[in-house]
């Protein structure tokens, strides 16, 4: 009898797991289509980083010979990692703002009223950001490559960069989703944009840490964005190696784990409040 | 009373009405600044953040041979100031859109006041706000290590440049707001001002630039305004140091661009009235 009960339990667990996966996929499809159906929301996060790359290449092209600057073919090669991070950061804000909009317009409540797995609501939403992050990374690499943004690690490096871009999107998307779940306001999520902007500028996204001095260098060293960028940059500049790949993937993965934990806690808090 | 006398009287009346109405709109603008500090604080914080982050990130630029100054904050303070002034100017367009949307502007248009006062008044209020921003930026810049190289004239030239840029931004912002009459205009205002600024010597001097940007920046009139703004902050032996030949180009650019954008604003208002 005990064995029969265990079997029934196992079957129901399997059913609920497969249902949760199906629900996550359905919600992921929704969030992805939502992003692509509103090009006005996502195009700026691709166009602006590209504009800044070309602007930077013409502005700072002569600075690559300065002491402390790593050996590069062009400033664009150095800048590639910063461009990817910048684009993915801004794209992730859009995804989280969409979650907040779901809360504002009541769609989130309807999901809660349905027999949907709670975590699939969060993961379904983040899946859209992850896919968009990977796509953005591929676009940046492909567009900048012919202009001198070589990836020393070759095709395996580009694949690792795309995975890294997706993980950065997951990490930042989860952090922004926490803000959306906490506040339930798309305005509040958009309001965090300047904070990301500040973090980006106080990092090594645009210039190497080795060329900075004093307090600014210390801040850039403590800034997690610097470590995200430098992991990607290692693939771009140093070639394919275990250590470069590990830096590019493990750093955003570690941040993503922490961010997902925070986001799931915020989700639970919202569920309790509901 | 002859017809001539009547004409003179009505012209005088007209001027006095314009001045009175303008003054009332200046007062409204300043009261709004005091009552809604949340709208003014970003204008104040942005140039300071800009100066701080750029002078820290791109500190190594000063090590380039022939760079106009050995203090990065001396180079980037005028950029911060210009950005703050430009956004104060286009911010006028945002408030106009709000007034158009909530119907306040229709009441202004129905009142027996001259049309030019609807432009002159808010611009005068913007000048006062930009002067406040300039004082704060000078204070923060001094704390960060900015030192003038041409005494009081260093501050005067930067202030004139800031007032000029805010007038250009205001004319452009008002014109677009009258044309679009909704928030679609806001994105174009911000983006166009942002691009025009960065396609000049905003970040680096002309001789450091390479490729297409060098050509664009050389013909961009904003480059002349930056030369005026920085003339008192570069080394005394630099070719860009304070002299009439480094100042008049900036003054001409301010007058010409202000005239063009203000005519655009006035024409757009007249078109809206029709």
Interface residues (C-beta under 8 A of the other chain):
Chain A: X51 X55 X57 X58 X59 X60 X61 X62 X63 X66 X67 X68 X69 X194 X198 X201 X202 X206 X207 X211 X212 X213 X216 X219 X220
Chain B: X42 X49 X53 X54 X56 X57 X58 X59 X60 X61 X63 X64 X195 X198 X199 X203 X204 X208 X209 X210 X211 X212 X213 X214
